[in-house]
C-alpha cells in the first residue's frame, strides 16, 4: 500500500469545469521533488488531501478534490471544485489557495499569481458599492483623474496643521486630502479633532471654489472602533473612509464594506504591508491577486503603484492591476493573469501614488489613462512656492497631457508648472 497519494491530485488531461476556481501558481520544488509531485502536493494540501493515504473515504470526496491539470516550466494551474468553498466567504478561500501551501517543505518557493473566479462564486459577493461611474457621480468629477495628496511628512502634524495643509491642497485644485497609512488617532493628532478641523476647512474651500472637496481619512483600528469612526465621518458629511486593508484583514474589510455602504461611504484602500508577501517574484502572492480580492469584497479603490515613482512595479504590472480593477472582462496575460469576467461586480479605481511630482504626471497617465486616482503629495508640498502652487502645477500637468502638448510647452504659460520643472524636471525618486 502506498504511503502518500499526491499523484492522485494530478491529471494533465483534465479540463476544468465552468464553475471551477482555477489558480495559476509559479513553483520551485524542493531538492529531490519533481514538478509533478510538487503540483500534486500543492493541490492536495489546499483541498482534500493529507500527507498519507487514509483507511477509507466517502466516494463523494473525489468530487471535492483539486486537480493540477497544467504544468509549463515553473508554472502550474490547479482547478478547485466550487463545492470546496463557502458562499460569500473570501477569508475561507484564502485559507485554501493561499494557506498552508506556502509552508510546505516540498516547495522551496511558491507564488499565487492569479485565480479565475467563476460566476458561481462571484454571485455571492456584492463588490464595490458605487463603481467608478458612481464615484464620479458622487464627486462630480468627470473627464480627468481624481486628484489627492497626503500632508507630508506623513505623520507628525497636529490636527489643525494637517487641516491647514489640506486647505491649501484643495485650493490648488485637488479633490482629496489623504491621511497616510500610519496616521490614525495619535496623541498629537486625534481622529475626532482631525475630522472636525478638516470639515471646517473643507466647507470653507467648497464655498470659495464652488467645487466639491473630500478626504480619505484613516479609520484603521479594530473593527468596532472603525465602525465608530465611520459613523463620525458620515455625521460630518464625508463620503469616504480609508482603511489599511492588508493589516486589518479581509474579514474586517468585508464587515466594513457593508457598514460603510449603509452610511454612504466609499472605501479608499491603502495597501500597507502588501510588499511583505508580493515583492519576491518567486514566492508569496501577487499584488494583482490582492487587488482582485479587494474588488471582490468591495473597496472602491486601492493603491497600485506608479511604475515611475519610488515604489517597485513595472508599467505592465500597473496596467494589469488597473485592468483587474476597472474592466468587466479581463484577458489573460501569460505568466501574469488569467481570464476574468466580473459579471455584476462593479468597477474600482486604481490609485497611483508614491514619489510623484508634476514632471512625472504624463508618464503615469500614459500607463493608466485618466480613469484613476492620482496622488501627488511630496511633489506638491515640495514646490518652491508652496503646497497650493504645487497642486496648481499638477493640474496644469494633467491639462498638458489631455491637450497633447509637452510639459515644457505648457509651462510657457503656466508659471507654477514651470517652477516645478525647474526643481524636479523628470526626476524619478528611488
N, C-alpha and C positions, 0 to 999 in steps of 0.2 A: 504493500500500500504506500503511495507517495506521501511524503511529509507535508509538502505545500501544494497549492493548486493555482498558482499565479498564471500559468499558461491558459487556464480556462477563461481568463479575462481578456484574452487577445484573440481577435478574429479579423484578419485582414481582408476578408471577403464580405464583412458586414456592411450593410447600407443603413445609415441612421434613419429612424422613424421620424415622421414630420413633427412629432412633439418631443423628441429627444432634446435635451440640452447638450450641445456639442462644445467641448472645450479644446482650445489649442494651447499646448504646452511646448516649451523647449526643455530638454532634459540632458544632463550629463550623468550617465550611470557611474556608480562606484566601481573601483577596480574589481575585475572578475565578474561583473554583471553585464550581460548583453543588453542592448537597447530594447529588445523584445521582452526580456524578463523585467526590465525596469518599467516598461509600459504596463505590463500586467500587474506589477506590484502597486503602481500608482492607481490604476483602475480598481484594483481590489480594495486597497486601504480607503479609498474615497467613496466606496459603495458598500457592497455586502460581504466583502472578504475578510479574512484574518490571516494570521501567519501560518496556520496549519489546516489540514483537511479536518472536517468535522464529521462526527459519527453519523448524523442524519440531518437532512434539511427538507422543509416543505417544498414540494415541486414548484410552487409559485415563486420561490426565491429566485429562480432563474430569470424571471421577468423583471426583477429589480437589479440585476447585475449590470454594472458598467462594462463597456466594451471598448478596448483600444483597437481602433479599426484602420488607422493610417499611421505609418512611420516613414518619415522622409528625412534622413540625416539625423540631426539633433531634434527635429520637430515631431510631435506626435499629436494625434487627435483622439479624444475619448468621448464616447456618446453615453449619456446618462438617461435612463428611462424617467419619464415625467413623474411616475409614481413614487420615486425616491424623495420627492420634495414636498414640503408642507406649503399649502397655498398661501401666498402673500407674506412669506417669511424669508426675507433676504438674508437674515442672520444665519438661518439654518443652511441655506445654500452655500454660504461661505465656509461654514463648518465642514462641509463636504469637499467641495472642489478647491478650497484654499485652507484646509485644516491640517491634520496630522501628516499629510503627504510631504510637507516641507521639512519634516524632521526625520524622514526615513533614512536609515544607513545605506540603503540600496542605491540612493542617488546622491551624488556629490553636489549637484546644482539642479534646481527645478524652478521654472518660471511659468506662471499662469499668464498667458498673453491675452487671451480673449475667450469669451463664451457667447455662443449664439443662443438667445433667449426666445423660445417659440411662443406663439400666441397663447398656447395652453398655459404657459407660465405667466406671461405678461398680463393676462386678463384679470389677475388677482391684485394688481397694483394700480395706483392712481396716477403716479408720475407727478410732474410739476403741476401746481395748482393753476398757474397763469399761462404758461407757454410764452414764447418770445413775443408773439403778437399781443398777448395780454399785458406783458410788461411794458411794451411800447404804448399801449392804451393807458396803462396806469400812470406812466411818467409823462406822456405827451411828447416823447422824443422820437422823431422819425427821420430817416434819410441819412443818419450818421451814427457812429458808435456812441454808446453811453459812456460818459467820462467820469472819473473819480480820482481821488487822491487821499493818501494817508498823511496826516500831520507827521512830519519827521523831525527829530528821531521818533521811532515808532512807539516809544514808551518813555515817560518822564514828565510830560506836561501835566499841569493841573487841568481840571475840567474847564475852567474859564479860558485858559491859554489854548487848550485844544479847540474850543469853540471859536475863539478869535481867528485861529488859523483856518478853521473850516469856513468862516465867513469870507475870508479873502479868497479861498478856493472857489466858493460859489460865485463870488463877484467877478472872478476872472472868466466865468462862463461854464464852469464844470457843473455836472449834475449831482454828484455824490461826494460826501466826505466819508472816509472809511476808517474805522478802528483797525489796528493790526492785530495779529494773532495772539499776542501776549498781553494785550490791554483788555482787562475785564473790569474788575472793581477793586482797584488798589487804594492804599491809604492816601495817596496824593491825588487820586482821580477816581472817586466813587462813581459807580454806574449811574445811580439816580441823579447825582449832580451833573454828570456829563450829558445825560438825556435832557435835563432841564435847560442847561446852558446852550446846547445845540438847537433845541426847539426855539428858543428866543432868537438866536442868530438866523436860523432857517426862515422864520417868519419875517424877519427884517429883510433878508436877501430876496425873498419872494416878492415882498412889497415894492422893493426898489427896482428889481429887474423885470417883474411880471412873468417870471419863469418858475416852473416847479423845481423845488430843490429837495434832496433827500439825503439819507446817510445809511451806511452799513454799520450798525452799532453792535458790538460783540456781546452776545448774551451767554457765551460759553461758560458752563458750570455743570453741576449735577442737574438732572432732568427737571426736578421740581423748581429749582432756582431759575432755570432757563424759562420755564413757563411764567413765573412771576415777572421776569424781566421782559418777556414778550408782551405780557399784559400792560406793563408800563409804557412800552413803545407804542402800542395801539392807543392807549389813553392820551398820548401826546401827539397823535395824528401821523405817526410814521407808517411807512408802507413796506419796510424791510426789517429783517433781523439777520444778523451774521452769526454763523456757528462754525467753530473749528471742527469740521465733520469727522476727520480721522481720529482725533484724540477723544472726542465724545463718543464715537462709535455708531455703527449702523442702527442699533436699536433705539438710541436716543434720537437720531435724526428721523427715523420713521415716526416716532411719537410726536416730535416737534413739527413734522410736516403737517399733520392733521391739525395740531393745536394752532400753529401759525396761520394755516389756511382759514380756520374759523374766525381768526382775528383780522383777516385781510392782509396778512404779512407774507411777502415773498421771502425766500431764504437765500442769502448770499453765503456760499460755502467756501471757506478758506481751507486749504489742503495741508496745513502744517503737519509735519511728521511723515508725509507721503514718501519722501525720498529714503526713509529708513528701510522701506521694502521695495521701492520701484527703481532705484538708481542703478543697482547692479544689473547689467544687461543679461546675465545668465541665471539669476536667481530672484525669487520673490514674485511680485505681482506688478503688472504694468500700470502706468498712470491712465492709459486709455480704458482699461477694465475698471479701475476705480471710478473714472468719470461716468462710464456706462452705468455702474451700480448706483451712483448718486442721482443720475437722471431717473432711473427706475424708481427709487424711493422718494423722489420728489423735490430736490432742490431746484431753484430757479437759475442758478449759475454757479460755476466753480472755476477756480484758478487752473489755467492750463499752460502757463509759461509764455515766453515771448520768442524764443529761439534766437533773439538778438540781444537780450539783456544779460543780467548777471546770473541767471539760473540755467541749469542744464536742460537740454531738449533741442532737437533738431527741427527745422522747418517742416519736414514731413511728419514728424510726431505731432507737432502743433496742429497741422492740418487734419490729421486723423482724429485727434482729440476733438477738434471743432466739429467735424462731421458727426462723430458719435453723439454730440450734444444737440446739434441743430437740425440734422436731416431726419426725415421719416424713414428713408431706406438708405442703408449704408452698404456699399460694395466692398467685398473682401480685398484686402491688400496683403500680398504674400508675406508671410512671416510676421505680420503686424496686426491684422484684423480679420475677422470673419464677417460674412454677410449678416445684416441685422435689419429686420423690418419692425419698426416700433409700433405700428398699428395706432391704437388710440392714445399712446403715451405722448404727451406734448413735449415741445422742444425746450431746451435750456440754453443759456448764453455761455460761451467760453469767456473767461476773464484773462486778459493778458496783462501781466504785471511783473515787475522785478527788474530794476536797473534801467528804466526807460527815461527818455528826455525828448524834447521836440525833434531833435535831429534824427531820431530812430523811428518816429511815428510812421513815415511812409513804408519802411521795411516791414513793420508789424502789420499794417493794413494790406500790403501786398500778399501776406500769408493768409490773413483771416478774412479780408474783406471788411465790410462795415457792420456786420451783424455780430458784434462783440461788446464787452465791457472793457474799456481801455483805462487802466490805472497808471497814471504818471505822478509819482509822489516826490521823491528827491529831485526829479527833473523839473518840478515847478518851484519847489521851495528853495532850490539852489540857484534859481535865476538871479542874475546880477541886480535886478530891480525888484526882487521880492516875489512872494507867492502869487499875487494877483497877476502880475506881468507874466509869470511862468505859465499860469493857466491860459492866459490870452495867447501866448506863443504856441502852446499845444493846440489850441483850437485853430489857430492860423495854419499850423502844420497839417491838420486834418483837412482844412479847406484846400490847401495846396494839392493834396493827394486827390481830393474829389475833382478839382479843376484840371488835373493832369499836368500841373506845372511843377518845376523843381522848387525845393525849399529856397534855394538862392534867389530864384526869380521872384518868388512870393515875398521874400524878405526885403526886397527893394521898396515895397510899400507897406511892410509890416514890421515896425521897429522892434516890437517885443520879440518876434521870431529872429530878427537879425541879431539881437543881443544874445539870444540863446545859442545861436550858431557860432557866434564869436567865442563863447565859452566852451561848448561841447563839440561842435561840428557833428561828425557822425561817430563819435567815440562810443565804443562798446565796452561797458564796465565788466570786470571779472571779479 
